[in-house]
Amino acid sequence: MNAVEELLAVLDLKDLGEDRFLGESPRFGWQRIFGGQVIAQSLVAATRTVASSRPPHSLNCYFLLGGDPQVPVTFVVERIRDGGSFSTRRVTASQHDRPIFTLSASFHVDEEGLEHQIAMPEVPPPEALPDEREFAALVEAHADEPIKRYWRRPRPLVLIPTDMTRYLGGPVTDPRQYFWVRTSAPLPDDPLLHRIVLAYLSDLTLLDTSLVVHGLSVFDPRLQVASLDHAMWFHRQARVDDWILYVQESPSGSGSRGFTRGSLFSRDGILIASVAQEGLIRRRR
C-alpha cells in the first residue's frame, strides 16, 4: 500500500459492537501514536453512531497519555444526546485498560444561514515554491539530524512551507508558520472522509509553531513536549487532496505551555476550519 492507502486502512476501525471499536497504528517506528491519528480515529468512531445527514462541526479533546503504536487502541463511544438538529458524542480511547485520550464531538444537520469569514493571507501559491523533492533536498542540506529523520519518513501528506528561512538555518523572529498541505494521493469522493482526514492533519506542527521563535523544535532533547488539548471547528466542506493553506500562529508561551491557533483555507481562499491547541513545553532538568 502507498501511504494514503495505509492511512485509510488505519482509519477503517473494526466494529466490536455496542459502540466499541478497535484501531491499529502504522508501523513507522515512532515512539508514540501521532496525535492527529487518535483524533481522526476517535472522530471515525463517533461518526459511526450518528446519522449520515449530520456531519461533525466541532470537536474538543484531551491527550492523557502517550499512545503505544505497537498496541491496538479501543474506542468506546457514549451517545450523549440526539436533538432536533444536533447530536453529541463522547469517545474514550484506551490501551492496557487505561484511557489515553478523550474526545467530545458535536454533529449538525446542514443549514443555511449568515455567511462571513476572515481573508486568507497573501502567500506564494504552491506552484511558486520548491516542490516536495526540492524541499526535501533543502532539509537534507541545512536541517538538524532529528528534523531530517522526520521528513525522510513515508507520509500520506505533502507539506510545503511558504517561508524556507528556518530550513536554511536562518533566524525566525515571528511565532507564525504557513504551510501548503494536501494528501499525497487522491481520496475517494466522500465528504465525511475528507473532513476526517482534515482532522488528522490538523495536529501537524502546532507545537512546533510555539518553538520556532525560540530557535527550538519538538525534536530538541533538552525539551519535554507533548500535546495537551486540541479543539477544531469545521466551517465549510473542501477536498483534502487539493492544496490547503494551514496558517498557524502562537500568541503565547508561558508556564511551560505553548498555545497555537490555526486556520485552514482552501486554495481559492475559503476558510474551511479553525484549530486551537495547547501543548507542554518543559525544559528537562
Backbone bond lengths (Angstrom), bond angles and torsions (degrees), N, CA, C in turn:
res aa  C-N    CA-C-N  psi(-1)  N-CA   C-N-CA  omega(-1)  CA-C   N-CA-C  phi
1 M - - - 1.453 - - 1.517 109.91 -
2 N 1.362 116.55 146.43 1.445 118.32 170.09 1.527 108.83 -80.12
3 A 1.329 116.80 176.59 1.461 120.50 -172.20 1.527 112.09 -64.31
4 V 1.333 118.26 -35.87 1.459 120.58 179.60 1.528 110.40 -69.80
5 E 1.333 116.97 -41.96 1.466 119.89 176.73 1.521 111.06 -61.11
6 E 1.334 116.70 -38.30 1.462 119.91 177.94 1.527 110.67 -66.61
7 L 1.331 117.29 -39.25 1.463 119.92 177.17 1.523 110.54 -61.58
8 L 1.323 117.46 -45.10 1.462 120.34 179.71 1.531 110.89 -62.45
9 A 1.330 117.10 -36.01 1.468 120.11 176.85 1.525 110.99 -66.41
10 V 1.340 116.57 -39.09 1.470 121.16 178.80 1.531 110.47 -64.66
11 L 1.339 116.94 -33.99 1.459 120.93 -178.31 1.527 112.62 -82.14
12 D 1.317 117.95 -9.96 1.464 121.85 179.90 1.525 108.66 -88.86
13 L 1.321 116.77 84.08 1.466 121.77 -174.44 1.526 111.77 -68.73
14 K 1.323 114.61 150.94 1.464 120.71 174.96 1.520 109.25 -83.97
15 D 1.324 117.17 128.75 1.460 122.37 -179.13 1.530 109.20 -83.40
16 L 1.337 116.21 117.03 1.465 121.56 179.45 1.520 112.62 -94.61
17 G 1.343 117.23 -2.74 1.459 120.89 -177.42 1.517 111.84 87.64
18 E 1.332 115.51 157.48 1.468 122.72 178.18 1.528 111.72 55.72
19 D 1.341 116.27 42.26 1.471 123.26 177.04 1.526 112.75 60.10
20 R 1.323 116.02 34.15 1.461 122.21 175.05 1.529 108.54 -119.40
21 F 1.334 116.07 141.32 1.460 120.90 -175.87 1.522 109.34 -139.82
22 L 1.329 115.39 157.60 1.464 120.91 -178.48 1.520 108.68 -124.94
23 G 1.338 115.96 133.65 1.450 121.19 179.81 1.513 112.50 -126.65
24 E 1.335 116.07 149.11 1.458 122.75 177.54 1.526 109.30 -111.14
25 S 1.344 116.09 171.35 1.463 122.50 177.56 1.520 109.39 -121.28
26 P 1.336 117.74 149.97 1.467 119.72 174.48 1.509 110.13 -67.57
27 R 1.313 116.81 154.19 1.467 121.95 -177.10 1.526 109.71 -94.97
28 F 1.327 115.62 77.63 1.464 120.96 -179.76 1.520 112.08 -98.28
29 G 1.346 118.01 -6.41 1.452 120.21 -176.13 1.521 112.85 80.63
30 W 1.350 117.85 14.00 1.455 120.02 177.07 1.527 109.24 -73.58
31 Q 1.329 115.94 151.34 1.457 120.15 -179.99 1.523 112.34 -78.27
32 R 1.341 116.07 -26.91 1.462 120.52 -179.55 1.525 109.44 -133.11
33 I 1.329 115.33 154.21 1.462 120.48 175.04 1.524 108.64 -66.31
34 F 1.326 116.82 133.32 1.455 121.83 175.85 1.520 109.40 -59.86
35 G 1.342 116.11 131.96 1.455 120.27 -176.04 1.514 113.17 -57.80
36 G 1.346 117.19 -39.66 1.455 119.92 179.31 1.519 112.67 -61.40
37 Q 1.333 116.52 -29.86 1.468 119.41 179.18 1.514 111.29 -66.20
38 V 1.332 117.60 -47.98 1.460 119.61 -176.83 1.528 110.44 -71.87
39 I 1.348 117.93 -28.48 1.466 120.25 172.91 1.526 109.29 -62.81
40 A 1.331 116.41 -51.20 1.461 120.58 -176.74 1.524 111.63 -65.43
41 Q 1.332 117.59 -41.99 1.462 119.77 179.52 1.528 111.18 -64.23
42 S 1.330 116.93 -39.99 1.467 119.74 177.66 1.520 110.89 -64.25
43 L 1.339 116.08 -38.08 1.460 119.61 177.93 1.525 110.58 -66.49
44 V 1.334 117.25 -38.67 1.466 120.64 175.30 1.522 109.94 -58.41
45 A 1.346 116.57 -47.83 1.466 120.31 -179.88 1.525 111.10 -58.23
46 A 1.335 116.36 -43.94 1.466 119.48 -179.29 1.523 111.07 -64.41
47 T 1.347 117.27 -43.06 1.467 119.95 -177.61 1.521 112.37 -65.22
48 R 1.331 117.29 -25.65 1.466 120.46 179.56 1.535 111.25 -66.04
49 T 1.333 117.85 -14.56 1.467 121.18 -177.36 1.526 112.19 -110.26
50 V 1.342 117.28 8.99 1.464 122.17 -176.42 1.523 109.27 -122.90
51 A 1.315 117.10 146.13 1.462 121.20 178.02 1.522 110.22 -59.20
52 S 1.334 116.27 142.50 1.466 121.01 -177.33 1.524 112.56 -64.44
53 S 1.323 117.71 -17.04 1.466 121.37 178.47 1.524 111.96 -77.01
54 R 1.335 117.52 -3.64 1.464 121.86 -179.49 1.529 109.70 -120.83
55 P 1.331 118.44 90.16 1.467 119.83 177.20 1.533 110.91 -73.58
56 P 1.324 118.00 157.91 1.469 120.04 178.01 1.527 110.43 -68.50
57 H 1.336 116.45 139.75 1.456 120.00 176.06 1.519 112.43 -117.50
58 S 1.347 118.38 -15.38 1.468 119.10 177.01 1.519 109.55 -160.02
59 L 1.328 114.84 156.68 1.457 121.04 174.24 1.524 109.27 -148.34
60 N 1.323 114.68 148.51 1.465 122.35 175.70 1.522 107.53 -136.21
61 C 1.321 117.11 131.76 1.457 118.60 -174.73 1.528 112.27 -145.71
62 Y 1.346 114.76 161.34 1.456 123.13 177.84 1.526 109.03 -128.84
63 F 1.333 115.00 135.02 1.461 121.77 172.45 1.521 107.71 -90.91
64 L 1.331 117.25 119.72 1.458 121.62 -174.32 1.521 112.53 -100.63
65 L 1.323 116.82 -42.69 1.463 122.98 179.03 1.524 108.64 -142.00
66 G 1.330 116.23 152.00 1.458 119.30 174.25 1.517 110.38 -65.88
67 G 1.341 116.68 132.61 1.460 120.25 -179.77 1.512 111.99 -84.66
68 D 1.331 116.02 143.50 1.465 122.99 178.78 1.527 108.99 -90.34
69 P 1.333 119.62 114.88 1.466 120.43 -177.43 1.526 113.96 -68.26
70 Q 1.324 117.40 -12.97 1.461 120.32 179.26 1.531 112.64 -84.96
71 V 1.336 116.91 -8.00 1.472 121.17 -174.09 1.522 109.17 -119.05
72 P 1.350 118.72 133.14 1.469 119.87 176.45 1.533 111.58 -59.52
73 V 1.324 115.08 153.88 1.463 121.63 179.15 1.524 108.76 -111.14
74 T 1.334 116.14 133.22 1.464 121.53 176.62 1.521 109.08 -97.99
75 F 1.330 115.98 131.04 1.461 122.10 -179.87 1.528 108.80 -114.79
76 V 1.322 116.73 123.21 1.462 122.47 179.28 1.527 108.21 -115.01
77 V 1.327 116.33 125.48 1.461 122.12 -176.06 1.526 109.62 -103.71
78 E 1.325 115.87 133.03 1.462 122.16 171.97 1.525 108.35 -106.57
79 R 1.322 116.41 127.44 1.464 121.26 178.51 1.526 107.84 -86.47
80 I 1.328 116.86 93.83 1.452 121.57 -173.74 1.518 111.41 -72.55
81 R 1.347 117.02 -47.99 1.465 118.93 -176.68 1.521 110.84 -162.34
82 D 1.330 115.45 142.94 1.459 122.96 168.73 1.518 107.45 -126.22
83 G 1.345 115.62 105.93 1.459 120.71 -179.89 1.514 111.51 -99.01
84 G 1.334 114.90 -165.21 1.452 119.43 -177.80 1.511 113.37 -65.82
85 S 1.345 117.48 -33.33 1.466 120.25 -179.73 1.526 113.50 -136.53
86 F 1.323 117.97 -10.21 1.466 122.25 179.74 1.521 110.61 -121.37
87 S 1.341 115.22 147.73 1.471 122.18 170.38 1.518 108.07 -129.41
88 T 1.334 115.62 146.24 1.463 121.27 -179.09 1.522 109.04 -127.08
89 R 1.337 115.51 135.18 1.456 121.56 178.31 1.527 110.09 -132.45
90 R 1.320 115.93 147.94 1.460 121.99 172.99 1.528 108.11 -121.35
91 V 1.328 116.22 133.41 1.465 121.89 -177.81 1.521 108.85 -122.30
92 T 1.319 116.19 134.29 1.464 122.44 173.59 1.525 108.37 -116.71
93 A 1.331 116.11 122.88 1.467 121.89 177.27 1.516 108.45 -100.54
94 S 1.338 116.96 131.89 1.470 120.95 -173.65 1.519 111.58 -134.60
95 Q 1.326 114.60 150.64 1.459 124.29 168.05 1.514 108.21 -137.12
96 H 1.336 116.31 142.57 1.469 120.97 179.82 1.527 111.06 53.77
97 D 1.349 116.93 36.47 1.469 123.13 178.91 1.522 112.77 62.24
98 R 1.338 117.28 23.39 1.462 121.07 175.88 1.524 109.34 -126.53
99 P 1.329 118.69 135.20 1.466 120.11 177.87 1.525 110.54 -68.53
100 I 1.320 115.66 133.73 1.465 120.82 176.30 1.524 111.75 -110.99
101 F 1.364 116.77 -13.25 1.457 119.28 -172.35 1.527 108.38 -165.58
102 T 1.336 116.35 142.95 1.462 120.42 173.62 1.524 109.30 -130.41
103 L 1.318 116.10 146.31 1.462 122.41 179.22 1.516 109.23 -138.68
104 S 1.318 115.96 134.05 1.462 122.08 168.60 1.524 106.96 -113.50
105 A 1.321 116.52 132.26 1.460 120.89 -177.51 1.518 109.63 -131.64
106 S 1.334 115.07 144.73 1.459 121.77 177.30 1.522 108.79 -117.13
107 F 1.326 115.81 140.50 1.459 123.21 -177.43 1.526 108.62 -122.49
108 H 1.330 116.43 144.53 1.459 120.45 -172.20 1.518 109.76 -143.11
109 V 1.315 116.47 135.86 1.463 119.82 174.85 1.530 108.89 -64.85
110 D 1.313 117.72 149.84 1.465 121.49 178.02 1.529 109.97 -66.88
111 E 1.332 115.49 127.35 1.461 121.09 179.64 1.521 110.06 -134.55
112 E 1.328 116.47 153.12 1.461 122.36 172.34 1.525 108.72 -84.43
113 G 1.336 116.74 149.62 1.456 119.73 178.91 1.512 111.51 -172.28
114 L 1.332 117.08 -170.84 1.455 122.66 178.77 1.521 110.02 -64.65
115 E 1.328 116.43 146.61 1.468 121.38 -175.92 1.529 110.89 -128.40
116 H 1.322 116.82 132.10 1.467 122.87 166.49 1.522 107.79 -161.61
117 Q 1.338 116.96 164.70 1.454 120.91 177.21 1.520 108.91 -162.84
118 I 1.338 116.57 160.61 1.450 121.58 172.49 1.526 108.83 -76.49
119 A 1.326 116.12 160.87 1.460 120.98 -179.32 1.520 110.70 -83.68
120 M 1.314 116.11 147.27 1.455 121.22 174.78 1.533 109.13 -73.07
121 P 1.341 117.79 138.52 1.472 119.39 176.18 1.526 111.38 -59.41
122 E 1.316 115.28 152.15 1.464 120.75 176.79 1.526 108.43 -82.76
123 V 1.316 115.91 113.22 1.461 122.44 -179.72 1.519 108.64 -136.52
124 P 1.327 117.67 160.49 1.469 119.02 175.52 1.526 110.85 -61.84
125 P 1.330 118.24 141.35 1.468 119.89 175.48 1.520 110.19 -67.10
126 P 1.324 117.69 159.83 1.468 119.63 -177.34 1.526 113.28 -58.48
127 E 1.334 117.57 -31.09 1.468 120.83 -178.94 1.527 112.04 -67.68
128 A 1.350 116.94 -21.64 1.468 120.80 -179.08 1.524 112.47 -90.52
129 L 1.317 117.57 -1.46 1.458 122.61 -177.99 1.533 109.98 -107.05
130 P 1.339 117.02 163.19 1.470 118.70 174.05 1.519 110.64 -55.43
131 D 1.342 117.29 135.37 1.459 118.84 178.82 1.523 109.75 -74.40
132 E 1.328 115.95 -178.02 1.469 120.65 -173.68 1.524 111.58 -57.66
133 R 1.331 116.52 -41.37 1.463 120.14 -178.18 1.537 110.96 -68.34
134 E 1.327 116.22 -41.71 1.470 119.77 178.83 1.525 111.33 -67.26
135 F 1.333 115.88 -39.08 1.461 119.28 177.76 1.530 110.74 -64.02
136 A 1.337 117.23 -41.16 1.463 120.83 177.98 1.528 110.62 -60.66
137 A 1.319 116.47 -37.82 1.465 120.03 178.09 1.530 111.08 -65.77
138 L 1.342 117.38 -39.32 1.465 120.85 176.62 1.521 111.06 -62.22
139 V 1.327 116.32 -44.05 1.466 120.56 178.86 1.522 110.54 -61.04
140 E 1.329 116.48 -45.50 1.462 120.51 -179.55 1.529 111.55 -61.38
141 A 1.319 117.09 -34.45 1.458 120.73 -175.74 1.525 113.38 -81.12
142 H 1.348 117.62 -29.44 1.454 118.80 -168.43 1.536 115.13 -125.80
143 A 1.324 119.24 -23.48 1.463 120.37 -171.83 1.531 111.35 -81.46
144 D 1.346 114.82 162.11 1.463 120.98 174.08 1.524 109.56 -69.33
145 E 1.344 116.52 158.80 1.454 121.39 -174.85 1.531 113.55 -58.57
146 P 1.359 120.81 -43.51 1.475 118.39 178.51 1.524 113.10 -59.69
147 I 1.349 117.26 -37.94 1.462 120.24 177.96 1.524 110.08 -67.73
148 K 1.340 117.08 -38.88 1.462 120.44 177.12 1.530 110.61 -59.64
149 R 1.335 116.77 -45.41 1.473 119.60 -179.11 1.518 111.00 -61.97
150 Y 1.326 117.05 -38.28 1.469 120.62 179.52 1.523 110.78 -62.14
151 W 1.335 117.16 -47.07 1.457 120.48 -175.73 1.526 112.35 -75.84
152 R 1.342 118.85 -16.01 1.470 120.81 177.57 1.519 112.34 -77.03
153 R 1.310 117.86 -19.79 1.459 120.60 -174.44 1.530 110.93 -68.45
154 P 1.332 116.94 143.46 1.468 118.40 174.70 1.519 109.41 -64.00
155 R 1.327 117.04 139.84 1.457 119.39 -175.88 1.528 109.48 -146.42
156 P 1.336 116.00 151.22 1.466 119.40 179.72 1.522 113.12 -82.20
157 L 1.340 117.42 -0.27 1.454 121.51 -175.51 1.519 110.74 -122.48
158 V 1.326 116.09 145.15 1.458 123.12 172.47 1.525 107.24 -105.99
159 L 1.340 116.99 123.77 1.453 122.42 179.08 1.522 109.41 -120.17
160 I 1.334 116.11 133.47 1.455 121.39 176.53 1.527 108.08 -132.40
161 P 1.329 119.54 111.41 1.468 120.90 176.58 1.529 110.50 -66.62
162 T 1.326 116.59 145.92 1.460 119.87 177.00 1.525 111.73 -81.13
163 D 1.339 117.30 -16.08 1.467 122.33 178.94 1.527 107.61 -128.78
164 M 1.317 116.92 119.90 1.461 121.72 -176.54 1.528 113.22 -92.98
165 T 1.342 118.48 5.35 1.467 121.54 -174.20 1.521 111.76 -52.00
166 R 1.291 115.69 -48.13 1.467 120.00 -176.75 1.522 111.94 -61.43
167 Y 1.338 115.62 -39.74 1.460 119.95 -175.57 1.522 112.09 -79.32
168 L 1.327 116.00 -10.17 1.465 120.65 175.29 1.521 111.74 -100.59
169 G 1.343 116.19 9.46 1.463 120.73 176.89 1.508 114.40 85.74
170 G 1.330 118.80 8.42 1.457 121.67 -179.58 1.519 112.37 -83.80
171 P 1.343 117.66 162.19 1.471 121.19 -179.71 1.529 111.33 -75.43
172 V 1.319 116.30 148.29 1.460 122.78 175.75 1.525 107.60 -114.95
173 T 1.315 117.87 122.83 1.463 121.71 -175.94 1.522 113.40 -109.34
174 D 1.331 117.44 -4.45 1.458 121.89 -175.98 1.526 108.75 -124.01
175 P 1.342 118.95 125.96 1.473 120.33 -179.90 1.529 111.36 -76.72
176 R 1.322 114.47 67.34 1.455 120.77 -173.64 1.528 108.59 -148.71
177 Q 1.337 116.74 139.35 1.464 121.53 176.59 1.523 109.35 -140.46
178 Y 1.326 116.07 140.36 1.451 121.96 174.49 1.533 108.11 -121.79
179 F 1.331 115.81 132.69 1.465 121.82 177.80 1.522 109.41 -130.42
180 W 1.328 116.52 140.74 1.451 121.28 160.80 1.523 107.06 -88.90
181 V 1.321 117.54 135.76 1.462 121.04 -177.14 1.524 109.46 -144.91
182 R 1.327 115.10 145.86 1.467 122.68 172.98 1.517 107.51 -159.59
183 T 1.334 116.68 167.33 1.458 119.19 174.31 1.528 109.02 -71.27
184 S 1.313 115.66 153.54 1.462 120.51 -176.45 1.522 113.00 -81.61
185 A 1.328 117.37 -1.51 1.470 122.56 175.64 1.528 107.40 -152.41
186 P 1.336 117.99 158.85 1.468 120.33 -178.97 1.529 112.32 -61.46
187 L 1.340 115.44 151.46 1.457 122.83 176.04 1.525 109.45 -107.33
188 P 1.321 117.65 157.77 1.466 120.00 174.24 1.534 111.28 -60.23
189 D 1.331 116.10 159.80 1.470 121.77 -178.96 1.525 110.53 -82.40
190 D 1.323 116.20 64.05 1.463 122.58 179.69 1.527 107.88 -123.81
191 P 1.346 119.24 106.12 1.466 120.88 -176.94 1.523 113.45 -55.57
192 L 1.339 117.45 -37.43 1.455 119.62 179.67 1.524 111.10 -64.91
193 L 1.333 117.41 -40.38 1.459 120.69 178.74 1.530 110.63 -62.51
194 H 1.319 117.51 -40.82 1.466 120.28 178.89 1.530 110.16 -63.09
195 R 1.321 117.36 -36.78 1.472 120.53 178.56 1.537 110.12 -68.09
196 I 1.314 117.20 -37.86 1.464 121.01 179.45 1.525 110.49 -68.54
197 V 1.330 118.04 -42.05 1.461 120.72 177.63 1.532 110.25 -66.36
198 L 1.330 117.34 -32.80 1.461 120.25 174.67 1.530 110.09 -62.45
199 A 1.330 117.42 -39.77 1.464 120.42 175.78 1.531 110.15 -63.74
200 Y 1.330 117.05 -38.72 1.467 121.00 177.65 1.520 111.53 -58.42
201 L 1.335 117.21 -48.83 1.463 119.45 -175.80 1.521 112.95 -79.18
202 S 1.347 117.43 -11.51 1.467 119.89 -177.16 1.527 112.88 -64.68
203 D 1.324 118.10 -18.42 1.469 121.42 -178.80 1.525 112.59 -86.38
204 L 1.325 118.02 -2.33 1.461 121.20 -175.25 1.527 111.92 -69.90
205 T 1.322 117.07 129.49 1.472 127.47 166.90 1.530 114.80 61.07
206 L 1.333 119.57 8.92 1.458 119.66 -179.54 1.526 111.58 -63.25
207 L 1.325 116.70 -47.53 1.468 119.98 177.06 1.518 110.82 -61.35
208 D 1.314 115.80 -38.14 1.451 120.67 -178.07 1.531 111.43 -63.40
209 T 1.338 116.31 -33.05 1.458 119.70 179.51 1.526 111.38 -65.32
210 S 1.332 117.53 -27.64 1.467 120.87 175.87 1.524 112.15 -75.33
211 L 1.334 117.12 -12.70 1.465 121.12 -173.36 1.519 114.13 -108.29
212 V 1.342 117.79 -24.28 1.466 119.28 -171.08 1.521 112.23 -61.44
213 V 1.329 117.64 -35.31 1.460 120.30 -177.97 1.529 111.66 -68.08
214 H 1.334 116.88 -17.55 1.466 121.86 177.43 1.527 111.87 -97.09
215 G 1.332 116.77 4.73 1.451 120.58 -178.61 1.514 113.22 71.03
216 L 1.343 116.96 26.20 1.463 121.90 -176.62 1.523 109.75 -121.62
217 S 1.327 115.91 169.66 1.458 121.53 175.25 1.516 109.04 -141.11
218 V 1.326 116.18 168.74 1.463 120.93 -179.44 1.526 111.58 -65.99
219 F 1.329 117.86 -13.42 1.463 121.03 -178.98 1.530 112.28 -91.02
220 D 1.323 118.31 -0.15 1.458 121.32 -176.59 1.525 109.93 -67.92
221 P 1.338 119.16 120.47 1.474 120.72 -177.79 1.523 113.47 -67.37
222 R 1.326 117.34 -12.03 1.466 119.84 177.88 1.521 112.55 -80.89
223 L 1.334 116.49 -5.39 1.452 121.05 -175.29 1.522 111.49 -118.08
224 Q 1.327 115.79 147.98 1.459 122.78 165.98 1.525 106.55 -107.47
225 V 1.322 116.67 114.71 1.468 120.66 -175.96 1.522 109.39 -125.51
226 A 1.315 116.03 143.06 1.464 121.40 177.86 1.519 108.73 -164.48
227 S 1.325 116.58 143.33 1.462 120.57 173.16 1.521 108.92 -69.60
228 L 1.329 116.76 137.80 1.463 122.24 179.82 1.529 111.49 -103.78
229 D 1.309 116.40 -47.92 1.461 120.30 178.93 1.523 109.18 -145.95
230 H 1.325 115.35 168.87 1.468 120.22 -174.43 1.519 107.66 -157.83
231 A 1.318 116.15 132.69 1.469 120.83 177.15 1.519 108.46 -132.16
232 M 1.327 115.67 148.25 1.462 119.94 -177.36 1.521 109.51 -150.29
233 W 1.331 114.94 141.17 1.461 122.11 177.68 1.526 108.41 -126.54
234 F 1.330 116.56 126.08 1.466 122.43 178.78 1.533 107.94 -94.15
235 H 1.322 116.67 118.33 1.465 120.84 -177.32 1.523 112.57 -96.09
236 R 1.330 116.52 -44.91 1.456 121.31 -174.72 1.529 109.28 -145.45
237 Q 1.303 116.09 160.12 1.458 121.10 -178.39 1.527 110.44 -84.63
238 A 1.320 117.06 143.85 1.467 121.95 175.40 1.520 108.55 -157.05
239 R 1.312 115.91 159.54 1.460 121.72 176.15 1.523 108.73 -83.95
240 V 1.323 115.49 137.16 1.459 121.17 -179.68 1.520 111.19 -94.53
241 D 1.341 117.57 -6.51 1.466 119.83 174.29 1.533 111.03 -92.30
242 D 1.340 116.81 7.58 1.457 122.16 167.36 1.525 107.45 -112.97
243 W 1.332 116.93 161.97 1.460 120.49 -173.76 1.526 112.42 -61.95
244 I 1.342 114.34 135.48 1.463 123.70 175.49 1.524 107.59 -126.55
245 L 1.324 116.48 134.76 1.461 120.68 175.98 1.519 108.92 -91.58
246 Y 1.346 115.77 120.80 1.467 121.43 178.14 1.532 107.80 -102.67
247 V 1.321 115.69 107.26 1.460 123.17 179.72 1.531 108.30 -94.98
248 Q 1.321 117.07 120.84 1.463 121.46 -177.85 1.521 109.90 -126.09
249 E 1.341 116.15 137.44 1.452 121.40 175.61 1.522 108.88 -143.56
250 S 1.331 115.52 143.28 1.457 121.20 -179.72 1.527 108.95 -111.74
251 P 1.332 118.37 98.38 1.464 120.71 -177.33 1.522 113.62 -68.27
252 S 1.360 117.29 -23.76 1.460 118.41 -173.15 1.520 111.73 -153.56
253 G 1.335 113.95 143.36 1.457 121.86 167.30 1.515 107.27 -135.55
254 S 1.344 117.00 123.70 1.465 120.79 -178.89 1.518 109.32 -166.23
255 G 1.350 115.61 157.30 1.461 119.55 175.66 1.506 113.93 59.42
256 S 1.338 118.32 32.07 1.466 123.63 -177.34 1.525 112.52 64.36
257 R 1.351 115.55 26.60 1.462 120.20 176.54 1.523 108.79 -134.41
258 G 1.332 115.57 146.90 1.457 121.46 175.08 1.511 109.61 -121.47
259 F 1.326 116.11 136.43 1.461 121.40 -178.16 1.524 109.05 -113.78
260 T 1.338 116.16 133.39 1.468 121.15 -177.66 1.527 109.91 -134.70
261 R 1.346 114.85 139.12 1.462 121.83 173.76 1.519 109.17 -110.44
262 G 1.316 116.89 149.30 1.459 120.67 178.76 1.516 112.12 -137.02
263 S 1.328 116.13 146.19 1.459 122.45 173.14 1.524 107.89 -128.81
264 L 1.315 116.48 134.93 1.456 122.07 -178.52 1.525 109.23 -114.72
265 F 1.346 114.87 122.23 1.455 121.56 -177.00 1.534 109.53 -117.52
266 S 1.328 116.81 140.70 1.453 120.00 168.05 1.522 108.38 -68.86
267 R 1.316 117.27 163.05 1.467 119.67 -173.98 1.526 112.51 -65.21
268 D 1.335 118.07 -18.20 1.463 120.30 176.47 1.528 112.29 -94.57
269 G 1.356 117.08 15.30 1.455 121.06 170.07 1.509 116.01 90.74
270 I 1.323 119.26 10.39 1.465 121.86 -179.97 1.532 109.17 -86.05
271 L 1.337 116.83 127.06 1.465 120.97 176.95 1.521 108.55 -74.67
272 I 1.334 117.05 115.65 1.465 119.74 -174.79 1.525 112.67 -103.91
273 A 1.354 118.21 -24.10 1.462 119.42 -179.30 1.522 109.90 -162.84
274 S 1.334 115.34 157.64 1.460 122.70 174.74 1.525 108.71 -127.67
275 V 1.340 115.50 150.16 1.467 121.63 -174.24 1.528 108.96 -137.95
276 A 1.317 116.76 148.47 1.464 122.18 170.32 1.529 108.08 -142.07
277 Q 1.324 116.08 140.64 1.466 119.98 -178.94 1.519 110.01 -150.39
278 E 1.342 115.43 142.60 1.454 120.95 170.22 1.525 108.19 -117.85
279 G 1.326 116.32 139.90 1.451 120.40 -178.06 1.516 111.94 -132.54
280 L 1.306 115.73 155.68 1.458 122.31 175.07 1.525 109.62 -78.30
281 I 1.338 116.10 129.48 1.461 122.07 174.88 1.525 106.18 -133.16
282 R 1.289 116.95 92.09 1.476 122.13 -172.59 1.519 110.11 -117.38
283 R 1.308 116.35 129.85 1.463 120.55 174.34 1.523 109.23 -73.47
284 R 1.324 116.25 129.16 1.453 120.67 178.31 1.512 110.11 -72.13
285 R 1.320 116.63 138.60 1.466 120.78 178.29 1.520 109.33 -82.94
